[in-house]
């Protein structure tokens, strides 16, 4: 079933939950569109039939141009604080996700629309994609956790240079910078195929790996090890672990819950 609220298309294909930007002509974010992101993510996270989430765009030639600048032009500090709080709520729910998050990027991908998918696990981009953070050019910064995401995806000097410049880069350059993980002719198909592969794996193990890596990356090494230990001990008592090990010994495909 597809839910279309005028700015997003939210639907499930098999075990894969899709969230597609859908505000023609360029997927410029307004209050409604920004406010729809978190409920859409939570809808898929709460659905036991969804194993993997994919962000994409239903608009030709545009992934997203970010926030509608005519809206931003009327901001004062109160409106800005409210907007940024909504942005950071999205970041929190994405970082806390127990399910893998993927992105299929095509065309122009800038501003907040791109920033949201920086918090995904794997990003596929088409060769014609152009990506960037032009906020510096309007005297602003990218507020959807991007300052923190880029410094973790790149080195500190590269992140600063990228945000200082505010220029758009090609998909191949974005690959070199670590903004995307793979450049493919059809990013939607690539994301769907990879999501389907992940959906056949143990959901408990995927969640444990995601928590260990995402939470542990920001901690001292020993504290990260403690998270890894806690997750491994928890997995050892699950059906999936018993099924996985038995299937390996019996030389058959495991059937995870």
Backbone as CSV, one residue per row, in Angstrom:
resi,resn,N_x,N_y,N_z,CA_x,CA_y,CA_z,C_x,C_y,C_z
1,UNK,0.847,-1.204,0.000,0.000,0.000,0.000,0.877,1.247,0.000
2,UNK,0.532,2.194,-0.861,1.293,3.438,-0.958,0.541,4.574,-0.286
3,UNK,1.257,5.296,0.548,0.685,6.481,1.196,1.369,7.700,0.600
4,UNK,0.575,8.601,0.031,1.117,9.815,-0.590,0.459,11.009,0.077
5,UNK,1.264,11.774,0.854,0.692,12.915,1.571,0.946,14.236,0.853
6,UNK,1.378,14.150,-0.405,1.627,15.364,-1.166,3.072,15.789,-1.160
7,UNK,3.876,15.239,-0.264,5.297,15.578,-0.245,6.182,14.338,-0.147
8,UNK,5.599,13.210,0.273,6.336,11.949,0.365,5.481,10.820,-0.186
9,UNK,6.142,9.828,-0.781,5.497,8.560,-1.108,6.067,7.520,-0.159
10,UNK,5.217,6.932,0.657,5.651,5.962,1.662,4.984,4.635,1.339
11,UNK,5.784,3.622,1.044,5.195,2.343,0.657,6.166,1.213,0.960
12,UNK,5.648,0.000,0.844,6.448,-1.192,1.095,6.438,-2.072,-0.131
13,UNK,7.604,-2.574,-0.500,7.747,-3.545,-1.580,8.411,-4.777,-0.979
14,UNK,7.625,-5.812,-0.734,8.158,-6.978,-0.046,8.547,-6.616,1.367
15,UNK,9.809,-6.836,1.693,10.310,-6.516,3.028,11.034,-5.177,3.065
16,UNK,10.913,-4.405,2.006,11.641,-3.133,1.898,10.664,-1.965,2.003
17,UNK,10.911,-1.067,2.942,10.098,0.126,3.103,10.729,1.293,2.367
18,UNK,9.946,1.961,1.546,10.445,3.082,0.733,9.899,4.402,1.254
19,UNK,10.764,5.420,1.264,10.373,6.799,1.548,10.912,7.629,0.392
20,UNK,10.000,8.138,-0.426,10.413,8.883,-1.613,9.993,10.350,-1.506
21,UNK,10.952,11.243,-1.667,10.625,12.660,-1.751,9.703,12.841,-2.961
22,UNK,8.620,13.597,-2.768,7.657,13.732,-3.864,6.957,15.081,-3.796
23,UNK,7.747,16.134,-3.907,7.177,17.482,-3.957,7.702,18.171,-5.225
24,UNK,7.066,17.900,-6.364,7.509,18.512,-7.617,7.459,20.034,-7.523
25,UNK,8.268,20.752,-8.312,9.105,20.172,-9.362,10.515,19.775,-8.910
26,UNK,10.943,20.231,-7.692,12.348,20.009,-7.336,12.544,19.434,-5.938
27,UNK,11.478,18.999,-5.307,11.567,18.472,-3.949,12.202,19.469,-2.979
28,UNK,11.677,20.692,-3.023,12.105,21.716,-2.065,11.318,21.520,-0.772
29,UNK,12.024,21.427,0.322,11.377,21.144,1.612,10.648,22.370,2.154
30,UNK,9.397,22.156,2.583,8.666,23.144,3.365,8.368,22.518,4.729
31,UNK,7.589,23.207,5.548,7.294,22.689,6.887,6.603,21.326,6.819
32,UNK,5.643,21.197,5.910,4.886,19.940,5.805,5.804,18.778,5.437
33,UNK,6.654,19.005,4.472,7.529,17.928,4.007,8.535,17.538,5.082
34,UNK,9.118,18.535,5.728,10.065,18.242,6.797,9.380,17.476,7.928
35,UNK,8.180,17.910,8.291,7.463,17.274,9.380,6.985,15.868,9.065
36,UNK,6.942,15.507,7.781,6.465,14.179,7.391,7.551,13.119,7.454
37,UNK,8.809,13.524,7.492,9.910,12.561,7.418,9.931,11.631,8.628
38,UNK,9.939,12.192,9.824,10.049,11.344,11.013,8.896,10.342,11.115
39,UNK,7.618,10.753,10.957,6.539,9.766,11.014,6.675,8.670,9.951
40,UNK,7.182,9.037,8.777,7.357,8.035,7.722,8.395,6.997,8.122
41,UNK,9.502,7.467,8.690,10.539,6.541,9.154,9.988,5.659,10.265
42,UNK,9.313,6.270,11.227,8.778,5.507,12.361,7.737,4.484,11.906
43,UNK,6.960,4.818,10.885,5.973,3.884,10.344,6.660,2.597,9.893
44,UNK,7.765,2.739,9.159,8.489,1.563,8.676,9.221,0.842,9.810
45,UNK,9.745,1.589,10.754,10.449,0.962,11.872,9.501,0.120,12.729
46,UNK,8.260,0.554,12.807,7.277,-0.158,13.629,6.611,-1.314,12.886
47,UNK,6.809,-1.388,11.579,6.180,-2.431,10.770,7.053,-3.682,10.783
48,UNK,6.603,-4.786,11.378,7.437,-5.987,11.449,7.722,-6.607,10.083
49,UNK,6.938,-6.232,9.071,7.169,-6.771,7.731,8.291,-6.040,6.999
50,UNK,8.666,-4.877,7.495,9.744,-4.093,6.878,11.059,-4.440,7.545
51,UNK,12.035,-4.838,6.756,13.350,-5.185,7.289,14.404,-4.137,6.970
52,UNK,14.215,-3.410,5.857,15.201,-2.418,5.395,14.443,-1.201,4.877
53,UNK,15.004,0.007,5.092,14.405,1.246,4.588,15.271,1.830,3.481
54,UNK,14.610,2.392,2.469,15.319,3.055,1.373,14.731,4.443,1.156
55,UNK,15.609,5.450,1.105,15.223,6.809,0.722,15.495,6.991,-0.772
56,UNK,14.557,7.626,-1.451,14.719,7.877,-2.884,13.908,9.120,-3.248
57,UNK,13.811,9.400,-4.542,13.022,10.531,-5.023,12.091,10.057,-6.127
58,UNK,10.855,10.542,-6.086,9.880,10.227,-7.128,9.845,11.304,-8.207
59,UNK,10.720,12.296,-8.101,10.736,13.417,-9.041,11.903,13.263,-10.011
60,UNK,11.618,13.371,-11.286,12.647,13.220,-12.303,13.665,14.364,-12.220
61,UNK,14.923,14.025,-12.356,16.056,14.959,-12.416,16.433,15.573,-11.070
62,UNK,15.605,15.395,-10.062,15.909,15.994,-8.759,15.757,14.966,-7.635
63,UNK,16.810,14.814,-6.854,16.671,14.114,-5.589,16.047,15.092,-4.599
64,UNK,16.691,16.253,-4.439,16.122,17.338,-3.639,17.021,18.560,-3.755
65,UNK,16.403,19.735,-3.713,17.176,20.978,-3.680,17.274,21.524,-2.259
66,UNK,16.847,20.719,-1.266,16.920,21.176,0.116,15.749,22.064,0.480
67,UNK,15.930,22.879,1.485,14.842,23.735,1.972,14.461,24.785,0.944
68,UNK,13.179,25.115,0.912,12.676,26.191,0.062,13.257,27.511,0.579
69,UNK,14.095,28.147,-0.221,14.813,29.338,0.233,13.856,30.495,0.500
70,UNK,12.723,30.537,-0.209,11.748,31.604,0.068,11.179,31.468,1.472
71,UNK,11.107,30.238,1.957,10.672,29.995,3.328,11.755,30.426,4.311
72,UNK,12.998,30.050,4.009,14.104,30.410,4.898,14.283,31.919,5.016
73,UNK,13.960,32.633,3.948,14.161,34.084,3.938,13.325,34.792,4.995
74,UNK,12.247,34.159,5.436,11.366,34.766,6.445,11.677,34.310,7.862
75,UNK,12.723,33.501,8.030,13.043,32.973,9.358,13.565,34.053,10.292
76,UNK,13.161,33.948,11.561,13.860,34.639,12.630,14.451,33.552,13.518
77,UNK,15.036,33.900,14.633,15.705,32.903,15.463,14.715,31.876,16.019
78,UNK,13.473,32.303,16.291,12.472,31.376,16.821,12.095,30.330,15.776
79,UNK,11.813,30.780,14.552,11.463,29.852,13.481,12.636,28.937,13.160
80,UNK,13.837,29.511,13.157,15.030,28.708,12.872,15.211,27.615,13.926
81,UNK,14.987,27.955,15.180,15.137,26.970,16.250,14.137,25.833,16.077
82,UNK,12.908,26.173,15.709,11.893,25.139,15.510,12.261,24.243,14.329
83,UNK,12.701,24.836,13.243,13.102,24.085,12.044,14.258,23.132,12.384
84,UNK,15.254,23.653,13.076,16.430,22.840,13.407,16.077,21.735,14.390
85,UNK,15.170,22.009,15.319,14.730,20.955,16.243,14.074,19.805,15.478
86,UNK,13.254,20.123,14.472,12.640,19.082,13.650,13.710,18.297,12.896
87,UNK,14.704,19.025,12.380,15.817,18.370,11.669,16.544,17.398,12.580
88,UNK,16.828,17.829,13.804,17.590,16.992,14.725,16.772,15.811,15.242
89,UNK,15.453,15.954,15.292,14.602,14.809,15.632,14.716,13.737,14.554
90,UNK,14.795,14.158,13.301,14.981,13.212,12.194,16.319,12.504,12.335
91,UNK,17.363,13.273,12.635,18.698,12.682,12.809,18.673,11.629,13.903
92,UNK,18.029,11.940,15.008,17.986,11.005,16.142,17.297,9.705,15.775
93,UNK,16.151,9.791,15.085,15.425,8.569,14.751,16.189,7.750,13.722
94,UNK,16.929,8.406,12.833,17.741,7.675,11.856,18.926,6.997,12.525
95,UNK,19.594,7.697,13.403,20.753,7.108,14.082,20.332,5.976,15.018
96,UNK,19.136,6.066,15.575,18.667,5.035,16.493,17.981,3.875,15.779
97,UNK,17.860,3.944,14.467,17.159,2.907,13.716,17.763,1.530,13.969
98,UNK,16.898,0.552,14.187,17.350,-0.830,14.342,17.400,-1.547,12.998
99,UNK,16.971,-0.857,11.941,16.938,-1.456,10.605,17.919,-0.734,9.683
100,UNK,18.548,-1.449,8.752,19.463,-0.798,7.809,18.761,0.281,6.998
101,UNK,19.494,1.347,6.719,18.975,2.474,5.948,19.824,2.649,4.696
102,UNK,19.174,2.704,3.538,19.862,2.882,2.262,19.318,4.122,1.565
103,UNK,20.061,4.601,0.553,19.596,5.745,-0.228,19.918,5.522,-1.695
104,UNK,18.970,5.920,-2.542,19.142,5.878,-3.997,19.067,7.311,-4.502
105,UNK,20.198,7.854,-4.935,20.316,9.281,-5.254,20.485,9.472,-6.759
106,UNK,19.700,10.389,-7.321,19.876,10.744,-8.729,19.718,12.257,-8.876
107,UNK,20.226,12.778,-9.980,20.054,14.190,-10.286,20.663,15.118,-9.250
108,UNK,20.028,16.258,-9.051,20.519,17.260,-8.103,20.159,16.839,-6.681
109,UNK,21.182,16.785,-5.834,20.982,16.382,-4.436,21.766,17.339,-3.558
110,UNK,21.074,18.324,-3.004,21.747,19.341,-2.204,20.934,19.632,-0.943
111,UNK,21.547,20.370,-0.041,20.846,20.844,1.139,20.293,19.733,2.001
112,UNK,19.163,20.022,2.653,18.595,19.106,3.631,18.202,17.757,3.083
113,UNK,17.758,17.698,1.831,17.392,16.416,1.244,18.569,15.461,1.192
114,UNK,19.741,15.997,0.898,20.966,15.200,0.926,21.399,14.924,2.361
115,UNK,21.285,15.920,3.215,21.736,15.757,4.611,21.026,14.609,5.318
116,UNK,19.740,14.439,5.045,18.992,13.362,5.682,19.631,12.007,5.381
117,UNK,20.014,11.788,4.127,20.530,10.465,3.760,22.008,10.295,4.107
118,UNK,22.650,11.344,4.607,24.005,11.165,5.135,23.997,10.212,6.316
119,UNK,22.837,10.069,6.965,22.718,9.214,8.141,22.291,7.788,7.771
120,UNK,22.208,7.521,6.467,21.954,6.167,6.000,23.258,5.362,6.033
121,UNK,23.125,4.050,5.872,24.282,3.161,5.956,25.013,3.026,4.625
122,UNK,24.252,2.990,3.530,24.838,2.852,2.199,24.080,3.763,1.248
123,UNK,24.827,4.527,0.446,24.226,5.451,-0.513,24.673,5.092,-1.928
124,UNK,23.697,4.835,-2.798,23.947,4.573,-4.212,23.611,5.847,-4.987
125,UNK,24.454,6.213,-5.953,24.204,7.426,-6.727,24.340,7.139,-8.213
126,UNK,23.556,7.838,-9.024,23.645,7.707,-10.474,24.821,8.536,-10.980
127,UNK,25.371,8.190,-12.148,26.519,8.951,-12.684,26.218,10.427,-12.905
128,UNK,24.936,10.766,-13.144,24.588,12.167,-13.407,24.285,12.959,-12.132
129,UNK,24.388,12.320,-11.000,24.065,13.019,-9.743,25.065,14.131,-9.472
130,UNK,24.557,15.223,-8.915,25.413,16.334,-8.474,25.016,16.643,-7.039
131,UNK,26.010,16.635,-6.169,25.739,16.726,-4.744,26.482,17.905,-4.126
132,UNK,25.878,18.511,-3.108,26.565,19.614,-2.451,25.787,20.204,-1.301
133,UNK,26.470,21.044,-0.572,25.898,21.770,0.569,26.126,23.263,0.346
134,UNK,25.188,23.924,-0.341,25.372,25.335,-0.687,24.954,26.316,0.394
135,UNK,24.685,25.834,1.606,24.163,26.719,2.662,25.077,27.909,2.939
136,UNK,26.375,27.713,2.804,27.315,28.811,3.058,27.006,30.012,2.168
137,UNK,26.448,29.750,0.975,26.180,30.819,0.016,24.989,31.683,0.396
138,UNK,24.192,31.239,1.388,23.113,32.095,1.906,23.392,32.465,3.366
139,UNK,24.636,32.300,3.791,25.014,32.688,5.144,24.485,31.757,6.211
140,UNK,24.363,30.463,5.880,23.793,29.495,6.824,24.690,28.269,6.880
141,UNK,24.296,27.293,7.671,25.014,26.025,7.697,24.018,24.887,7.494
142,UNK,24.471,23.691,7.114,23.556,22.563,6.907,23.145,21.958,8.239
143,UNK,21.861,22.093,8.638,21.469,21.785,10.015,20.892,20.402,10.281
144,UNK,20.882,19.515,9.278,20.318,18.185,9.536,21.450,17.241,9.959
145,UNK,22.205,17.672,10.966,23.310,16.870,11.462,24.473,16.755,10.498
146,UNK,24.492,17.594,9.460,25.495,17.431,8.408,26.904,17.782,8.870
147,UNK,27.034,18.794,9.736,28.386,19.141,10.192,29.012,17.969,10.933
148,UNK,28.188,17.209,11.616,28.693,16.048,12.355,28.856,14.825,11.451
149,UNK,27.978,14.689,10.471,28.065,13.542,9.561,29.293,13.639,8.663
150,UNK,29.528,14.823,8.093,30.637,14.953,7.144,31.991,14.739,7.802
151,UNK,32.164,15.211,9.024,33.460,15.037,9.675,33.712,13.564,9.991
152,UNK,32.637,12.770,10.047,32.783,11.327,10.271,32.929,10.563,8.959
153,UNK,32.422,11.128,7.869,32.572,10.507,6.565,33.911,10.859,5.915
154,UNK,34.398,12.070,6.200,35.650,12.554,5.628,36.610,12.866,6.774
155,UNK,37.766,13.377,6.414,38.645,13.946,7.436,38.110,15.326,7.812
156,UNK,38.559,15.880,8.935,38.128,17.215,9.340,38.478,18.268,8.283
157,UNK,39.710,18.294,7.747,40.021,19.302,6.731,39.141,19.178,5.484
158,UNK,38.875,17.959,5.039,38.038,17.784,3.849,36.606,18.225,4.116
159,UNK,36.088,17.904,5.296,34.723,18.312,5.636,34.615,19.831,5.667
160,UNK,35.581,20.471,6.287,35.559,21.936,6.353,35.646,22.551,4.962
161,UNK,36.544,22.036,4.138,36.709,22.573,2.794,35.418,22.403,1.986
162,UNK,34.808,21.237,2.107,33.577,20.965,1.365,32.465,21.924,1.783
163,UNK,32.311,22.140,3.089,31.252,23.024,3.579,31.589,24.490,3.357
164,UNK,32.870,24.841,3.423,33.291,26.219,3.135,33.007,26.588,1.674
165,UNK,33.297,25.656,0.772,33.176,25.950,-0.657,31.725,26.075,-1.094
166,UNK,30.861,25.220,-0.598,29.453,25.264,-0.973,29.187,24.917,-2.418
167,UNK,30.121,24.232,-3.049,29.989,23.903,-4.471,29.381,22.513,-4.649
168,UNK,28.808,22.269,-5.828,28.307,20.955,-6.167,29.427,20.115,-6.771
169,UNK,29.435,18.831,-6.425,30.454,17.927,-6.961,29.770,16.815,-7.741
170,UNK,30.510,16.196,-8.633,29.986,15.095,-9.433,29.852,13.852,-8.575
171,UNK,29.144,12.875,-9.106,28.982,11.613,-8.386,30.330,10.938,-8.156
172,UNK,31.208,10.991,-9.163,32.525,10.357,-9.011,33.349,11.057,-7.942
173,UNK,33.263,12.383,-7.876,33.983,13.113,-6.826,33.360,12.819,-5.460
174,UNK,32.036,12.710,-5.409,31.368,12.387,-4.150,31.780,11.006,-3.656
175,UNK,32.017,10.095,-4.593,32.492,8.763,-4.237,33.874,8.842,-3.605
176,UNK,34.738,9.638,-4.197,36.092,9.794,-3.658,36.081,10.446,-2.285
177,UNK,35.144,11.366,-2.068,35.054,12.063,-0.785,34.391,11.212,0.298
178,UNK,33.703,10.156,-0.102,33.013,9.313,0.869,31.566,9.705,1.109
179,UNK,31.024,10.616,0.281,29.642,11.046,0.439,28.685,9.964,-0.061
180,UNK,29.075,9.282,-1.130,28.308,8.136,-1.618,29.222,6.918,-1.599
181,UNK,28.609,5.746,-1.653,29.367,4.500,-1.536,29.512,3.749,-2.846
182,UNK,28.623,4.035,-3.789,28.689,3.342,-5.072,27.993,4.187,-6.127
183,UNK,28.621,4.297,-7.305,28.013,4.995,-8.437,27.547,3.938,-9.424
184,UNK,26.238,3.913,-9.697,25.643,2.878,-10.538,24.655,3.512,-11.513
185,UNK,24.427,2.837,-12.624,23.526,3.365,-13.650,22.121,3.570,-13.110
186,UNK,21.643,2.611,-12.299,20.288,2.684,-11.762,20.357,2.539,-10.238
187,UNK,20.508,3.647,-9.509,20.653,3.558,-8.051,19.427,2.971,-7.352
188,UNK,18.249,3.207,-7.913,17.039,2.652,-7.299,17.062,1.128,-7.349
189,UNK,17.413,0.584,-8.518,17.477,-0.862,-8.655,18.563,-1.444,-7.760
190,UNK,19.725,-0.764,-7.721,20.827,-1.242,-6.892,20.433,-1.250,-5.419
191,UNK,19.759,-0.190,-4.981,19.326,-0.121,-3.587,18.288,-1.203,-3.292
192,UNK,17.362,-1.415,-4.229,16.325,-2.428,-4.027,16.933,-3.822,-3.934
193,UNK,17.894,-4.103,-4.800,18.525,-5.427,-4.789,19.318,-5.652,-3.510
194,UNK,20.050,-4.627,-3.093,20.831,-4.772,-1.866,19.914,-4.877,-0.647
195,UNK,18.849,-4.091,-0.650,17.889,-4.149,0.460,17.258,-5.533,0.556
196,UNK,16.946,-6.124,-0.593,16.356,-7.458,-0.592,17.339,-8.479,-0.012
197,UNK,18.610,-8.373,-0.361,19.624,-9.272,0.205,19.696,-9.118,1.725
198,UNK,19.697,-7.869,2.187,19.770,-7.630,3.626,18.528,-8.151,4.336
199,UNK,17.380,-8.062,3.660,16.127,-8.463,4.300,16.077,-9.959,4.587
200,UNK,16.950,-10.739,3.964,17.001,-12.183,4.191,17.921,-12.556,5.340
201,UNK,18.668,-11.584,5.845,19.586,-11.839,6.952,18.870,-11.677,8.297
202,UNK,19.547,-12.033,9.350,18.954,-11.923,10.687,18.730,-10.461,11.054
203,UNK,17.476,-10.114,11.312,17.158,-8.740,11.707,17.838,-8.385,13.021
204,UNK,17.918,-9.356,13.937,18.557,-9.109,15.232,20.048,-8.819,15.064
205,UNK,20.702,-9.583,14.197,22.134,-9.374,13.973,22.399,-8.054,13.256
206,UNK,21.551,-7.714,12.280,21.704,-6.434,11.588,21.570,-5.273,12.569
207,UNK,20.585,-5.361,13.458,20.373,-4.298,14.445,21.559,-4.201,15.393
208,UNK,22.091,-5.346,15.814,23.230,-5.349,16.742,24.463,-4.745,16.094
209,UNK,24.709,-5.090,14.847,25.856,-4.522,14.128,25.686,-3.020,13.964
210,UNK,24.463,-2.597,13.583,24.234,-1.164,13.364,24.421,-0.374,14.659
211,UNK,23.903,-0.893,15.757,24.066,-0.199,17.040,25.539,-0.139,17.446
212,UNK,26.250,-1.241,17.290,27.656,-1.294,17.700,28.493,-0.290,16.916
213,UNK,28.274,-0.241,15.612,29.070,0.659,14.766,28.653,2.112,14.961
214,UNK,27.338,2.375,14.915,26.850,3.757,14.978,27.131,4.393,16.337
215,UNK,26.815,3.685,17.405,27.041,4.226,18.744,28.517,4.164,19.137
216,UNK,29.175,3.076,18.776,30.569,2.915,19.170,31.525,3.875,18.501
217,UNK,31.168,4.343,17.308,32.074,5.233,16.563,32.346,6.536,17.291
218,UNK,31.421,6.961,18.128,31.563,8.240,18.822,32.157,8.093,20.226
219,UNK,32.552,6.883,20.587,33.029,6.616,21.943,34.494,6.210,21.940
220,UNK,35.161,6.310,23.087,36.499,5.731,23.201,36.448,4.241,22.876
221,UNK,37.565,3.695,22.396,37.602,2.319,21.907,37.076,1.323,22.932
222,UNK,37.497,1.458,24.186,37.075,0.495,25.202,35.566,0.540,25.430
223,UNK,34.972,1.724,25.350,33.524,1.833,25.521,32.791,1.228,24.325
224,UNK,33.386,1.386,23.144,32.819,0.743,21.961,32.854,-0.767,22.087
225,UNK,33.952,-1.288,22.652,34.053,-2.728,22.881,32.962,-3.212,23.830
226,UNK,32.627,-2.396,24.808,31.589,-2.772,25.762,30.235,-2.910,25.063
227,UNK,29.955,-2.018,24.115,28.715,-2.137,23.339,28.741,-3.413,22.523
228,UNK,29.873,-3.679,21.863,30.002,-4.894,21.066,29.759,-6.144,21.914
229,UNK,30.341,-6.164,23.126,30.166,-7.308,24.023,28.701,-7.486,24.392
230,UNK,28.040,-6.387,24.754,26.637,-6.457,25.158,25.765,-6.995,24.026
231,UNK,26.021,-6.527,22.812,25.221,-6.972,21.681,25.492,-8.442,21.353
232,UNK,26.753,-8.863,21.435,27.089,-10.256,21.131,26.452,-11.205,22.142
233,UNK,26.502,-10.842,23.418,25.899,-11.676,24.457,24.389,-11.785,24.239
234,UNK,23.770,-10.674,23.871,22.326,-10.675,23.621,21.982,-11.580,22.438
235,UNK,22.781,-11.503,21.369,22.512,-12.318,20.183,22.636,-13.810,20.474
236,UNK,23.557,-14.162,21.365,23.814,-15.579,21.646,22.601,-16.309,22.195
237,UNK,21.620,-15.591,22.716,20.422,-16.222,23.276,19.230,-16.175,22.320
238,UNK,19.455,-15.722,21.069,18.345,-15.580,20.132,18.151,-16.831,19.279
239,UNK,16.945,-16.986,18.760,16.647,-18.074,17.828,17.527,-17.951,16.585
240,UNK,17.689,-16.719,16.082,18.461,-16.528,14.850,19.881,-17.057,14.980
241,UNK,20.494,-16.842,16.133,21.866,-17.328,16.337,21.893,-18.858,16.307
242,UNK,20.965,-19.482,17.010,20.916,-20.948,17.008,20.620,-21.483,15.609
243,UNK,19.677,-20.854,14.930,19.333,-21.282,13.579,20.509,-21.079,12.633
244,UNK,21.189,-19.945,12.738,22.311,-19.662,11.852,23.460,-20.638,12.014
245,UNK,23.807,-20.930,13.255,24.918,-21.853,13.491,24.550,-23.279,13.081
246,UNK,23.316,-23.698,13.361,22.891,-25.042,12.978,22.830,-25.187,11.459
247,UNK,22.333,-24.159,10.795,22.251,-24.202,9.337,23.641,-24.312,8.720
248,UNK,24.602,-23.618,9.301,25.974,-23.690,8.796,26.525,-25.103,8.935
249,UNK,26.333,-25.700,10.110,26.818,-27.062,10.354,26.117,-28.057,9.436
250,UNK,24.805,-27.837,9.213,24.020,-28.769,8.411,24.084,-28.446,6.910
251,UNK,24.872,-27.429,6.565,25.087,-27.044,5.162,23.763,-26.757,4.439
252,UNK,22.941,-25.891,5.081,21.679,-25.469,4.475,21.508,-23.980,4.685
253,UNK,20.533,-23.436,4.000,20.243,-22.002,4.131,19.480,-21.755,5.425
254,UNK,19.905,-20.785,6.234,19.175,-20.512,7.471,17.835,-19.840,7.214
255,UNK,16.895,-20.080,8.105,15.572,-19.446,8.033,15.403,-18.585,9.271
256,UNK,15.776,-17.311,9.143,15.738,-16.404,10.267,14.319,-15.918,10.522
257,UNK,14.019,-15.592,11.789,12.704,-15.079,12.131,12.603,-13.650,11.646
